[in-house]
Amino acid sequence: MDAKKQTVSLILLLGILCTACTISYSFTGSSIDYETTKSVTISDFPNQAPLVYPPLAQKFTEELKDLFIRRTKLRMVPANGDIDLEGEITGYDLAPMAVKEDAYSSMTKLTLTIRVRYSSRATPDKDFEQSFSAYREFNSDQMLETVQDALNEELVKEVTEQIFNSTVADW
């Protein structure tokens, strides 16, 4: 085979490969089939943790709803959505960390745990019940009340991202 025929053959082969393969990109971070999944229901997540921070339940539920609204084309419906998310806050815990030589803790860890039940009418084989958690440490010389709002904002953001990724992002 001469060089001209090899070049033509290579170009044809590359053309066939390029048209045979398709790559799908999603810039929203979700991999939802919008033909079969058009709506989502996110129920309120009540706070059932032993330590209760009153604004946490509403803040968490609203942040999760906002994340789905911002990053998907799903309609938010109050009941019977194609995707259904429900659960509860099961943990809001403080634990001493990094004990100093005087036997006092220099850091405290705040952990948020959420139990989620996910169901999808289009893909029921992917339904699950799972707990998600995140934590932040802060100096023990600070009162929880002074850092609680900022820490909760970070924790809620992290846990809602984990839930989003596990439910519709296929990560």
N, C-alpha and C positions, 0 to 999 in steps of 0.2 A: 504494500500500500504506500502510495506516495504521501508526502506531507500535506498536500491539499486535501486529499480524501480523509486523512486522519483529523484534520482541523474541522472539516464539515461534520464528520461523525461525532466528534467531541461536542461541537455546538448543538447538534441534534440531541445528543444524550443529555446534555445540561438543560436544554429546553424541555425535554420530557420530564426530567426530574423536578424542575421548578414548577411545572404545571401539575404534577402528580402530588406534590406535597403542599399541604396548607398549614399555616401557623396562625393560631388565634391568640391575640393579645387582648387583655382587659385592663384598662387604665383605672378602673374603679376598685380593683382589688377583689372582685368577686367573680365566681365562675357559675353563674346561675343560668339555667335554660329558661329564658323569659317566655318561651312558647308554652311551657307547662307550669311555670311558677310565676304568678303575677301579684301575689299579695302576701303580707306577713302580719301575724298577730303577735304582739309582745305584751304579755300580761304583766301586771304589777308584781314586783319582787318584794315580798314582805320581809321585814327584818326579824329573823328568829334567832339571832345570835344572843348569847348570854349577856354580852356588853352591847348596849344599844346606843347608837348615835342617831337621834331622831331624823335629821335631814337625809341620811344616807340612802334609805330605800327609794325615796322619790328621785334623788339625784342620780342614782344608779339606773333606774328604769328609764328616765328621760334621756340619759346619755346613750344607753343602748338603742333606744328608738331613733335618736338623732343620727347615730352612726349608720344605721340601716337606711335611713332617709337620704343621707349625704352620699353614701357609697353604692347604693343600688337603685334600680328603677322600680322596686316593689312598692305597691300601695300599702299603706298602713291601715289595717282594718281592725275593728274592736273584737271580732270573734271569727272563727272558722277560716283563717287565712290558709293559703297553700303551704306556708311555713308557720309553725307555731313554736314560740319560745316562752317557757314559763320556768319558775323556780323560786328560790328564796336565798336570802343572805343567811348563811349558817355560821359564819365566824367573823368576829371583829375582836381580835385578841391582841393583848399587850404581853410582851415577854422580855425579861431583862437579858441583855447581851453584854459581852466584853466586860467582865468583872475586873475591877481594879484591885490593887494590893490591899486597900482598906475594906475589901469585901463588898463594896458598893458597885452597882452597875454603872458603867459610863455611857452605855447606849441602851436604848429601848427599841424593840422591834414591834411595829404595828402591822398585823396581817389581816387582810380581807379575803374571805372565802365565800364563793357563790356556787350554789348547786343549780344546774341548768338541765331542763328536759327539753330536747329538741325533737320535733317531728316534722316530716315533710310528706305531703300527700303525693308528690311526684316521685320521690325516692324514699320509700319507707324503710328500705334496707340500710339507710344511713341514720336512722333515728338513734338517739342516745340519751343517756342521763350521765352527767359528769360534773365534777366539782372543778372550779377554776379559782386560783388564788394568786395574790401578789402581796409583797410586803415592802415596807420602807423602814429604815432605821433613823432614829433621831437622838440627839444628846439627852441623856437622862436629867441634866440640870434644867431642861425646858419642860414646862407643863404641857400635857397633851392638848389642853384647850387652846394653847397659843399656836400650835403647829398642825392641829387636826384638820382644818379646812384645806390647807395646801397639800397635806399628805393624802387626804381622801380624794382630792382632784386627780392626783397622780395614780393612785390605786385604782380608782374607777376607770380611768382612761386605759390603763394596762389590762384590766380584767375584761372590759368590753371589747378591746382589740383581740384578746385571746378567744373570746366567744365568737366574734365575727369570723375570725380565721378558721375556727373549728367547724363552723356551721355552713358558711357560704363561700369561703375563699379556697377550700380544699388545700390548705397548707399543712 
